Amino acid sequence: MTVDKSKNKQVLVTFPLEQLEEIEDYWHEKRYNNRNEAIRALIQEGLKHTKKTDKSK
């Protein structure tokens, strides 16, 4: 799959091994195609949660 570089930016992120294991468990549990998809999904969920908590303040 080709990545559209005008709409995407690659970043390097380092995770502690324990956290990476949790991410990989999530990846397989949710049956994402790859680890990147799982990480993006986790970030999206975190951003949604942050928006919800910000509105309740």
PDB file with SEQRES, HELIX, SHEET and CRYST1 records, atoms N, CA, C and O in Angstrom:
SEQRES   1 A   57  MET THR VAL ASP LYS SER LYS ASN LYS GLN VAL LEU VAL          
SEQRES   2 A   57  THR PHE PRO LEU GLU GLN LEU GLU GLU ILE GLU ASP TYR          
SEQRES   3 A   57  TRP HIS GLU LYS ARG TYR ASN ASN ARG ASN GLU ALA ILE          
SEQRES   4 A   57  ARG ALA LEU ILE GLN GLU GLY LEU LYS HIS THR LYS LYS          
SEQRES   5 A   57  THR ASP LYS SER LYS                                          
HELIX    1 AA1 LEU A   17  GLU A   29  1                                  13    
HELIX    2 AA2 ARG A   35  LYS A   55  1                                  21    
CRYST1    1.000    1.000    1.000  90.00  90.00  90.00 P 1           1          
ATOM      1  N   MET A   1       0.841  -1.182   0.000  1.00  0.00           N  
ATOM      2  CA  MET A   1       0.000   0.000   0.000  1.00  0.00           C  
ATOM      3  C   MET A   1       0.887   1.245   0.000  1.00  0.00           C  
ATOM      4  O   MET A   1       1.794   1.366   0.823  1.00  0.00           O  
ATOM      5  N   THR A   2       0.626   2.156  -0.910  1.00  0.00           N  
ATOM      6  CA  THR A   2       1.380   3.389  -1.001  1.00  0.00           C  
ATOM      7  C   THR A   2       0.791   4.429  -0.057  1.00  0.00           C  
ATOM      8  O   THR A   2      -0.425   4.592   0.036  1.00  0.00           O  
ATOM      9  N   VAL A   3       1.677   5.124   0.639  1.00  0.00           N  
ATOM     10  CA  VAL A   3       1.255   6.153   1.589  1.00  0.00           C  
ATOM     11  C   VAL A   3       1.292   7.508   0.896  1.00  0.00           C  
ATOM     12  O   VAL A   3       2.304   7.874   0.300  1.00  0.00           O  
ATOM     13  N   ASP A   4       0.201   8.249   0.971  1.00  0.00           N  
ATOM     14  CA  ASP A   4       0.137   9.596   0.402  1.00  0.00           C  
ATOM     15  C   ASP A   4       0.868  10.543   1.349  1.00  0.00           C  
ATOM     16  O   ASP A   4       0.344  10.908   2.401  1.00  0.00           O  
ATOM     17  N   LYS A   5       2.076  10.936   0.969  1.00  0.00           N  
ATOM     18  CA  LYS A   5       2.906  11.760   1.848  1.00  0.00           C  
ATOM     19  C   LYS A   5       2.390  13.189   2.010  1.00  0.00           C  
ATOM     20  O   LYS A   5       2.845  13.910   2.898  1.00  0.00           O  
ATOM     21  N   SER A   6       1.446  13.608   1.163  1.00  0.00           N  
ATOM     22  CA  SER A   6       0.866  14.944   1.334  1.00  0.00           C  
ATOM     23  C   SER A   6      -0.184  14.936   2.444  1.00  0.00           C  
ATOM     24  O   SER A   6      -0.563  15.994   2.946  1.00  0.00           O  
ATOM     25  N   LYS A   7      -0.658  13.742   2.832  1.00  0.00           N  
ATOM     26  CA  LYS A   7      -1.681  13.633   3.867  1.00  0.00           C  
ATOM     27  C   LYS A   7      -1.188  12.906   5.120  1.00  0.00           C  
ATOM     28  O   LYS A   7      -1.904  12.840   6.119  1.00  0.00           O  
ATOM     29  N   ASN A   8       0.018  12.367   5.071  1.00  0.00           N  
ATOM     30  CA  ASN A   8       0.541  11.582   6.180  1.00  0.00           C  
ATOM     31  C   ASN A   8       1.961  11.998   6.506  1.00  0.00           C  
ATOM     32  O   ASN A   8       2.713  12.438   5.637  1.00  0.00           O  
ATOM     33  N   LYS A   9       2.312  11.852   7.760  1.00  0.00           N  
ATOM     34  CA  LYS A   9       3.664  12.175   8.216  1.00  0.00           C  
ATOM     35  C   LYS A   9       4.162  11.000   9.044  1.00  0.00           C  
ATOM     36  O   LYS A   9       3.496  10.576   9.989  1.00  0.00           O  
ATOM     37  N   GLN A  10       5.306  10.484   8.701  1.00  0.00           N  
ATOM     38  CA  GLN A  10       5.879   9.371   9.442  1.00  0.00           C  
ATOM     39  C   GLN A  10       6.620   9.904  10.656  1.00  0.00           C  
ATOM     40  O   GLN A  10       7.353  10.889  10.566  1.00  0.00           O  
ATOM     41  N   VAL A  11       6.424   9.243  11.797  1.00  0.00           N  
ATOM     42  CA  VAL A  11       7.127   9.634  13.014  1.00  0.00           C  
ATOM     43  C   VAL A  11       7.722   8.391  13.668  1.00  0.00           C  
ATOM     44  O   VAL A  11       7.186   7.290  13.545  1.00  0.00           O  
ATOM     45  N   LEU A  12       8.811   8.582  14.348  1.00  0.00           N  
ATOM     46  CA  LEU A  12       9.456   7.500  15.079  1.00  0.00           C  
ATOM     47  C   LEU A  12       9.044   7.616  16.536  1.00  0.00           C  
ATOM     48  O   LEU A  12       9.214   8.668  17.152  1.00  0.00           O  
ATOM     49  N   VAL A  13       8.501   6.537  17.089  1.00  0.00           N  
ATOM     50  CA  VAL A  13       8.056   6.524  18.483  1.00  0.00           C  
ATOM     51  C   VAL A  13       8.698   5.323  19.158  1.00  0.00           C  
ATOM     52  O   VAL A  13       8.744   4.229  18.596  1.00  0.00           O  
ATOM     53  N   THR A  14       9.189   5.539  20.363  1.00  0.00           N  
ATOM     54  CA  THR A  14       9.781   4.457  21.138  1.00  0.00           C  
ATOM     55  C   THR A  14       8.850   4.111  22.290  1.00  0.00           C  
ATOM     56  O   THR A  14       8.395   4.995  23.015  1.00  0.00           O  
ATOM     57  N   PHE A  15       8.569   2.825  22.455  1.00  0.00           N  
ATOM     58  CA  PHE A  15       7.696   2.345  23.525  1.00  0.00           C  
ATOM     59  C   PHE A  15       8.486   1.461  24.482  1.00  0.00           C  
ATOM     60  O   PHE A  15       9.377   0.726  24.057  1.00  0.00           O  
ATOM     61  N   PRO A  16       8.164   1.529  25.774  1.00  0.00           N  
ATOM     62  CA  PRO A  16       8.734   0.548  26.701  1.00  0.00           C  
ATOM     63  C   PRO A  16       8.245  -0.851  26.279  1.00  0.00           C  
ATOM     64  O   PRO A  16       7.134  -0.988  25.766  1.00  0.00           O  
ATOM     65  N   LEU A  17       9.053  -1.862  26.490  1.00  0.00           N  
ATOM     66  CA  LEU A  17       8.708  -3.214  26.053  1.00  0.00           C  
ATOM     67  C   LEU A  17       7.375  -3.696  26.603  1.00  0.00           C  
ATOM     68  O   LEU A  17       6.601  -4.333  25.889  1.00  0.00           O  
ATOM     69  N   GLU A  18       7.104  -3.396  27.871  1.00  0.00           N  
ATOM     70  CA  GLU A  18       5.838  -3.805  28.480  1.00  0.00           C  
ATOM     71  C   GLU A  18       4.639  -3.203  27.734  1.00  0.00           C  
ATOM     72  O   GLU A  18       3.640  -3.878  27.485  1.00  0.00           O  
ATOM     73  N   GLN A  19       4.765  -1.919  27.387  1.00  0.00           N  
ATOM     74  CA  GLN A  19       3.680  -1.248  26.688  1.00  0.00           C  
ATOM     75  C   GLN A  19       3.531  -1.809  25.267  1.00  0.00           C  
ATOM     76  O   GLN A  19       2.417  -1.959  24.766  1.00  0.00           O  
ATOM     77  N   LEU A  20       4.643  -2.110  24.636  1.00  0.00           N  
ATOM     78  CA  LEU A  20       4.598  -2.684  23.294  1.00  0.00           C  
ATOM     79  C   LEU A  20       3.892  -4.043  23.318  1.00  0.00           C  
ATOM     80  O   LEU A  20       3.150  -4.369  22.391  1.00  0.00           O  
ATOM     81  N   GLU A  21       4.113  -4.822  24.351  1.00  0.00           N  
ATOM     82  CA  GLU A  21       3.413  -6.102  24.482  1.00  0.00           C  
ATOM     83  C   GLU A  21       1.904  -5.881  24.585  1.00  0.00           C  
ATOM     84  O   GLU A  21       1.123  -6.622  23.988  1.00  0.00           O  
ATOM     85  N   GLU A  22       1.498  -4.868  25.339  1.00  0.00           N  
ATOM     86  CA  GLU A  22       0.072  -4.549  25.456  1.00  0.00           C  
ATOM     87  C   GLU A  22      -0.500  -4.130  24.104  1.00  0.00           C  
ATOM     88  O   GLU A  22      -1.610  -4.525  23.748  1.00  0.00           O  
ATOM     89  N   ILE A  23       0.255  -3.333  23.355  1.00  0.00           N  
ATOM     90  CA  ILE A  23      -0.174  -2.892  22.025  1.00  0.00           C  
ATOM     91  C   ILE A  23      -0.318  -4.097  21.101  1.00  0.00           C  
ATOM     92  O   ILE A  23      -1.291  -4.199  20.353  1.00  0.00           O  
ATOM     93  N   GLU A  24       0.645  -5.003  21.154  1.00  0.00           N  
ATOM     94  CA  GLU A  24       0.577  -6.178  20.290  1.00  0.00           C  
ATOM     95  C   GLU A  24      -0.581  -7.093  20.681  1.00  0.00           C  
ATOM     96  O   GLU A  24      -1.209  -7.693  19.809  1.00  0.00           O  
ATOM     97  N   ASP A  25      -0.871  -7.210  21.971  1.00  0.00           N  
ATOM     98  CA  ASP A  25      -2.042  -7.980  22.414  1.00  0.00           C  
ATOM     99  C   ASP A  25      -3.314  -7.362  21.843  1.00  0.00           C  
ATOM    100  O   ASP A  25      -4.187  -8.069  21.341  1.00  0.00           O  
ATOM    101  N   TYR A  26      -3.412  -6.034  21.925  1.00  0.00           N  
ATOM    102  CA  TYR A  26      -4.579  -5.306  21.396  1.00  0.00           C  
ATOM    103  C   TYR A  26      -4.686  -5.537  19.885  1.00  0.00           C  
ATOM    104  O   TYR A  26      -5.771  -5.794  19.363  1.00  0.00           O  
ATOM    105  N   TRP A  27      -3.571  -5.443  19.207  1.00  0.00           N  
ATOM    106  CA  TRP A  27      -3.505  -5.631  17.758  1.00  0.00           C  
ATOM    107  C   TRP A  27      -4.104  -6.984  17.373  1.00  0.00           C  
ATOM    108  O   TRP A  27      -4.949  -7.057  16.481  1.00  0.00           O  
ATOM    109  N   HIS A  28      -3.673  -8.046  18.036  1.00  0.00           N  
ATOM    110  CA  HIS A  28      -4.147  -9.382  17.689  1.00  0.00           C  
ATOM    111  C   HIS A  28      -5.583  -9.612  18.157  1.00  0.00           C  
ATOM    112  O   HIS A  28      -6.376 -10.258  17.472  1.00  0.00           O  
ATOM    113  N   GLU A  29      -5.903  -9.080  19.323  1.00  0.00           N  
ATOM    114  CA  GLU A  29      -7.260  -9.228  19.869  1.00  0.00           C  
ATOM    115  C   GLU A  29      -8.293  -8.592  18.940  1.00  0.00           C  
ATOM    116  O   GLU A  29      -9.348  -9.171  18.680  1.00  0.00           O  
ATOM    117  N   LYS A  30      -7.979  -7.403  18.449  1.00  0.00           N  
ATOM    118  CA  LYS A  30      -8.907  -6.665  17.580  1.00  0.00           C  
ATOM    119  C   LYS A  30      -8.744  -7.020  16.106  1.00  0.00           C  
ATOM    120  O   LYS A  30      -9.486  -6.526  15.258  1.00  0.00           O  
ATOM    121  N   ARG A  31      -7.777  -7.871  15.807  1.00  0.00           N  
ATOM    122  CA  ARG A  31      -7.518  -8.363  14.446  1.00  0.00           C  
ATOM    123  C   ARG A  31      -7.216  -7.269  13.421  1.00  0.00           C  
ATOM    124  O   ARG A  31      -7.687  -7.319  12.285  1.00  0.00           O  
ATOM    125  N   TYR A  32      -6.428  -6.286  13.838  1.00  0.00           N  
ATOM    126  CA  TYR A  32      -5.972  -5.275  12.883  1.00  0.00           C  
ATOM    127  C   TYR A  32      -4.971  -5.930  11.932  1.00  0.00           C  
ATOM    128  O   TYR A  32      -4.358  -6.944  12.269  1.00  0.00           O  
ATOM    129  N   ASN A  33      -4.810  -5.352  10.755  1.00  0.00           N  
ATOM    130  CA  ASN A  33      -3.887  -5.923   9.768  1.00  0.00           C  
ATOM    131  C   ASN A  33      -2.427  -5.814  10.188  1.00  0.00           C  
ATOM    132  O   ASN A  33      -1.604  -6.660   9.839  1.00  0.00           O  
ATOM    133  N   ASN A  34      -2.117  -4.764  10.939  1.00  0.00           N  
ATOM    134  CA  ASN A  34      -0.734  -4.581  11.373  1.00  0.00           C  
ATOM    135  C   ASN A  34      -0.674  -3.728  12.635  1.00  0.00           C  
ATOM    136  O   ASN A  34      -1.677  -3.155  13.061  1.00  0.00           O  
ATOM    137  N   ARG A  35       0.499  -3.654  13.218  1.00  0.00           N  
ATOM    138  CA  ARG A  35       0.689  -2.915  14.462  1.00  0.00           C  
ATOM    139  C   ARG A  35       0.390  -1.430  14.286  1.00  0.00           C  
ATOM    140  O   ARG A  35      -0.166  -0.804  15.189  1.00  0.00           O  
ATOM    141  N   ASN A  36       0.746  -0.861  13.147  1.00  0.00           N  
ATOM    142  CA  ASN A  36       0.494   0.568  12.914  1.00  0.00           C  
ATOM    143  C   ASN A  36      -0.990   0.899  13.007  1.00  0.00           C  
ATOM    144  O   ASN A  36      -1.370   1.909  13.600  1.00  0.00           O  
ATOM    145  N   GLU A  37      -1.827   0.048  12.420  1.00  0.00           N  
ATOM    146  CA  GLU A  37      -3.275   0.276  12.490  1.00  0.00           C  
ATOM    147  C   GLU A  37      -3.754   0.243  13.937  1.00  0.00           C  
ATOM    148  O   GLU A  37      -4.585   1.057  14.340  1.00  0.00           O  
ATOM    149  N   ALA A  38      -3.230  -0.692  14.708  1.00  0.00           N  
ATOM    150  CA  ALA A  38      -3.620  -0.798  16.119  1.00  0.00           C  
ATOM    151  C   ALA A  38      -3.194   0.441  16.895  1.00  0.00           C  
ATOM    152  O   ALA A  38      -3.958   0.953  17.712  1.00  0.00           O  
ATOM    153  N   ILE A  39      -1.988   0.923  16.648  1.00  0.00           N  
ATOM    154  CA  ILE A  39      -1.497   2.116  17.347  1.00  0.00           C  
ATOM    155  C   ILE A  39      -2.346   3.326  16.976  1.00  0.00           C  
ATOM    156  O   ILE A  39      -2.705   4.119  17.846  1.00  0.00           O  
ATOM    157  N   ARG A  40      -2.671   3.475  15.694  1.00  0.00           N  
ATOM    158  CA  ARG A  40      -3.523   4.600  15.274  1.00  0.00           C  
ATOM    159  C   ARG A  40      -4.896   4.509  15.940  1.00  0.00           C  
ATOM    160  O   ARG A  40      -5.444   5.524  16.368  1.00  0.00           O  
ATOM    161  N   ALA A  41      -5.451   3.305  16.030  1.00  0.00           N  
ATOM    162  CA  ALA A  41      -6.767   3.127  16.660  1.00  0.00           C  
ATOM    163  C   ALA A  41      -6.707   3.489  18.146  1.00  0.00           C  
ATOM    164  O   ALA A  41      -7.606   4.156  18.659  1.00  0.00           O  
ATOM    165  N   LEU A  42      -5.662   3.055  18.830  1.00  0.00           N  
ATOM    166  CA  LEU A  42      -5.512   3.388  20.249  1.00  0.00           C  
ATOM    167  C   LEU A  42      -5.374   4.899  20.458  1.00  0.00           C  
ATOM    168  O   LEU A  42      -5.948   5.457  21.393  1.00  0.00           O  
ATOM    169  N   ILE A  43      -4.626   5.537  19.602  1.00  0.00           N  
ATOM    170  CA  ILE A  43      -4.466   6.996  19.703  1.00  0.00           C  
ATOM    171  C   ILE A  43      -5.794   7.690  19.444  1.00  0.00           C  
ATOM    172  O   ILE A  43      -6.150   8.630  20.153  1.00  0.00           O  
ATOM    173  N   GLN A  44      -6.531   7.236  18.435  1.00  0.00           N  
ATOM    174  CA  GLN A  44      -7.833   7.830  18.119  1.00  0.00           C  
ATOM    175  C   GLN A  44      -8.791   7.700  19.295  1.00  0.00           C  
ATOM    176  O   GLN A  44      -9.505   8.646  19.624  1.00  0.00           O  
ATOM    177  N   GLU A  45      -8.807   6.525  19.932  1.00  0.00           N  
ATOM    178  CA  GLU A  45      -9.665   6.321  21.105  1.00  0.00           C  
ATOM    179  C   GLU A  45      -9.245   7.250  22.241  1.00  0.00           C  
ATOM    180  O   GLU A  45     -10.094   7.821  22.925  1.00  0.00           O  
ATOM    181  N   GLY A  46      -7.958   7.398  22.439  1.00  0.00           N  
ATOM    182  CA  GLY A  46      -7.457   8.300  23.477  1.00  0.00           C  
ATOM    183  C   GLY A  46      -7.848   9.746  23.200  1.00  0.00           C  
ATOM    184  O   GLY A  46      -8.220  10.476  24.119  1.00  0.00           O  
ATOM    185  N   LEU A  47      -7.767  10.162  21.945  1.00  0.00           N  
ATOM    186  CA  LEU A  47      -8.149  11.532  21.582  1.00  0.00           C  
ATOM    187  C   LEU A  47      -9.642  11.762  21.792  1.00  0.00           C  
ATOM    188  O   LEU A  47     -10.045  12.823  22.268  1.00  0.00           O  
ATOM    189  N   LYS A  48     -10.469  10.768  21.437  1.00  0.00           N  
ATOM    190  CA  LYS A  48     -11.916  10.881  21.666  1.00  0.00           C  
ATOM    191  C   LYS A  48     -12.208  11.016  23.151  1.00  0.00           C  
ATOM    192  O   LYS A  48     -13.022  11.844  23.562  1.00  0.00           O  
ATOM    193  N   HIS A  49     -11.544  10.204  23.945  1.00  0.00           N  
ATOM    194  CA  HIS A  49     -11.738  10.236  25.393  1.00  0.00           C  
ATOM    195  C   HIS A  49     -11.342  11.601  25.966  1.00  0.00           C  
ATOM    196  O   HIS A  49     -12.031  12.147  26.828  1.00  0.00           O  
ATOM    197  N   THR A  50     -10.230  12.138  25.478  1.00  0.00           N  
ATOM    198  CA  THR A  50      -9.761  13.442  25.934  1.00  0.00           C  
ATOM    199  C   THR A  50     -10.776  14.536  25.602  1.00  0.00           C  
ATOM    200  O   THR A  50     -11.039  15.414  26.423  1.00  0.00           O  
ATOM    201  N   LYS A  51     -11.340  14.478  24.406  1.00  0.00           N  
ATOM    202  CA  LYS A  51     -12.339  15.473  24.004  1.00  0.00           C  
ATOM    203  C   LYS A  51     -13.577  15.390  24.893  1.00  0.00           C  
ATOM    204  O   LYS A  51     -14.138  16.414  25.281  1.00  0.00           O  
ATOM    205  N   LYS A  52     -14.007  14.148  25.217  1.00  0.00           N  
ATOM    206  CA  LYS A  52     -15.173  13.962  26.080  1.00  0.00           C  
ATOM    207  C   LYS A  52     -14.908  14.527  27.475  1.00  0.00           C  
ATOM    208  O   LYS A  52     -15.769  15.192  28.052  1.00  0.00           O  
ATOM    209  N   THR A  53     -13.730  14.266  28.011  1.00  0.00           N  
ATOM    210  CA  THR A  53     -13.434  14.743  29.374  1.00  0.00           C  
ATOM    211  C   THR A  53     -13.226  16.245  29.389  1.00  0.00           C  
ATOM    212  O   THR A  53     -13.549  16.899  30.380  1.00  0.00           O  
ATOM    213  N   ASP A  54     -12.697  16.804  28.320  1.00  0.00           N  
ATOM    214  CA  ASP A  54     -12.537  18.255  28.266  1.00  0.00           C  
ATOM    215  C   ASP A  54     -13.879  18.967  28.238  1.00  0.00           C  
ATOM    216  O   ASP A  54     -14.025  20.040  28.823  1.00  0.00           O  
ATOM    217  N   LYS A  55     -14.861  18.377  27.561  1.00  0.00           N  
ATOM    218  CA  LYS A  55     -16.189  19.002  27.469  1.00  0.00           C  
ATOM    219  C   LYS A  55     -16.921  18.971  28.813  1.00  0.00           C  
ATOM    220  O   LYS A  55     -17.745  19.843  29.088  1.00  0.00           O  
ATOM    221  N   SER A  56     -16.627  17.985  29.642  1.00  0.00           N  
ATOM    222  CA  SER A  56     -17.329  17.862  30.907  1.00  0.00           C  
ATOM    223  C   SER A  56     -16.758  18.779  31.990  1.00  0.00           C  
ATOM    224  O   SER A  56     -17.315  18.854  33.085  1.00  0.00           O  
ATOM    225  N   LYS A  57     -15.683  19.461  31.707  1.00  0.00           N  
ATOM    226  CA  LYS A  57     -15.074  20.372  32.696  1.00  0.00           C  
ATOM    227  C   LYS A  57     -15.733  21.717  32.705  1.00  0.00           C  
ATOM    228  O   LYS A  57     -15.339  22.592  33.476  1.00  0.00           O  
TER     229      LYS A  57                                                      
END                                                                             
